[in-house]
Amino acid sequence: METKDIPALIERLRYFNDWRRGADGEQPNPEQIGRDIDAAVAILSRQASAPEIQYYGSEREHGTRTETCGA
């Protein structure tokens, strides 16, 4: 999955979750939802294994960061 596809993935997963909780709308395609869940898990797995990014103080507000790899 490419980065440009992530907003559509998020939208489909949010729609599915809303539908699952009783919102109006048609049932999403189960095969598509399965692919979307697989894609979300893959993205989260990659993020979990990426080097940790730590923010210090007000750096978060200013968009600066310090990366650490944990080694």
VOKOLVEX-329774 format. One record per residue (C-alpha): residue number from 1; x negated, y negated, z negated. Coordinates in Angstrom, 2 decimals. Layout:
{resi=NUM; xx=X; yy=Y; zz=Z}
...
This chain:
{resi=1; xx=0.00; yy=0.00; zz=0.00}
{resi=2; xx=-1.27; yy=-3.43; zz=0.91}
{resi=3; xx=-1.13; yy=-6.43; zz=-1.40}
{resi=4; xx=1.34; yy=-8.14; zz=0.93}
{resi=5; xx=3.78; yy=-5.25; zz=0.35}
{resi=6; xx=3.83; yy=-5.61; zz=-3.44}
{resi=7; xx=6.56; yy=-8.31; zz=-3.64}
{resi=8; xx=8.96; yy=-6.06; zz=-1.70}
{resi=9; xx=8.03; yy=-3.12; zz=-3.94}
{resi=10; xx=8.79; yy=-5.20; zz=-7.03}
{resi=11; xx=12.11; yy=-6.33; zz=-5.57}
{resi=12; xx=13.19; yy=-2.76; zz=-4.77}
{resi=13; xx=12.20; yy=-1.48; zz=-8.22}
{resi=14; xx=14.03; yy=-4.35; zz=-9.94}
{resi=15; xx=17.13; yy=-3.70; zz=-7.81}
{resi=16; xx=16.98; yy=0.00; zz=-8.69}
{resi=17; xx=16.61; yy=-0.73; zz=-12.39}
{resi=18; xx=19.50; yy=-3.20; zz=-12.33}
{resi=19; xx=21.64; yy=-0.69; zz=-10.40}
{resi=20; xx=20.69; yy=2.05; zz=-12.87}
{resi=21; xx=21.88; yy=-0.18; zz=-15.71}
{resi=22; xx=25.27; yy=-0.68; zz=-14.06}
{resi=23; xx=24.85; yy=-3.74; zz=-11.83}
{resi=24; xx=27.02; yy=-3.99; zz=-8.75}
{resi=25; xx=25.52; yy=-2.77; zz=-5.52}
{resi=26; xx=24.92; yy=0.35; zz=-3.53}
{resi=27; xx=22.80; yy=3.21; zz=-4.78}
{resi=28; xx=19.24; yy=2.82; zz=-3.54}
{resi=29; xx=17.83; yy=5.57; zz=-1.33}
{resi=30; xx=16.40; yy=8.19; zz=-3.75}
{resi=31; xx=13.52; yy=9.03; zz=-1.39}
{resi=32; xx=12.51; yy=5.35; zz=-1.16}
{resi=33; xx=12.71; yy=4.96; zz=-4.94}
{resi=34; xx=10.45; yy=8.00; zz=-5.34}
{resi=35; xx=7.90; yy=6.48; zz=-2.96}
{resi=36; xx=8.15; yy=3.15; zz=-4.77}
{resi=37; xx=7.57; yy=4.74; zz=-8.17}
{resi=38; xx=4.57; yy=6.63; zz=-6.76}
{resi=39; xx=3.18; yy=3.36; zz=-5.36}
{resi=40; xx=3.69; yy=1.52; zz=-8.65}
{resi=41; xx=1.96; yy=4.32; zz=-10.59}
{resi=42; xx=-0.97; yy=4.23; zz=-8.15}
{resi=43; xx=-1.30; yy=0.45; zz=-8.54}
{resi=44; xx=-1.16; yy=0.66; zz=-12.34}
{resi=45; xx=-3.66; yy=3.53; zz=-12.37}
{resi=46; xx=-6.13; yy=1.50; zz=-10.31}
{resi=47; xx=-5.63; yy=-1.48; zz=-12.58}
{resi=48; xx=-6.15; yy=0.64; zz=-15.70}
{resi=49; xx=-9.47; yy=1.94; zz=-14.39}
{resi=50; xx=-10.69; yy=-1.50; zz=-13.25}
{resi=51; xx=-13.21; yy=-3.44; zz=-15.32}
{resi=52; xx=-11.60; yy=-5.27; zz=-18.20}
{resi=53; xx=-11.05; yy=-8.98; zz=-17.73}
{resi=54; xx=-11.23; yy=-11.01; zz=-20.92}
{resi=55; xx=-9.97; yy=-14.56; zz=-21.31}
{resi=56; xx=-11.50; yy=-16.81; zz=-23.93}
{resi=57; xx=-9.67; yy=-19.70; zz=-25.60}
{resi=58; xx=-8.18; yy=-22.19; zz=-23.18}
{resi=59; xx=-9.90; yy=-20.59; zz=-20.17}
{resi=60; xx=-6.61; yy=-18.84; zz=-19.36}
{resi=61; xx=-4.93; yy=-22.21; zz=-18.99}
{resi=62; xx=-7.69; yy=-23.47; zz=-16.70}
{resi=63; xx=-7.96; yy=-20.35; zz=-14.56}
{resi=64; xx=-11.50; yy=-19.44; zz=-15.56}
{resi=65; xx=-12.39; yy=-16.02; zz=-16.80}
{resi=66; xx=-15.21; yy=-13.82; zz=-17.93}
{resi=67; xx=-15.32; yy=-10.26; zz=-16.65}
{resi=68; xx=-16.79; yy=-7.42; zz=-18.67}
{resi=69; xx=-17.21; yy=-3.88; zz=-17.48}
{resi=70; xx=-17.37; yy=-2.23; zz=-20.88}
{resi=71; xx=-20.80; yy=-0.76; zz=-20.20}
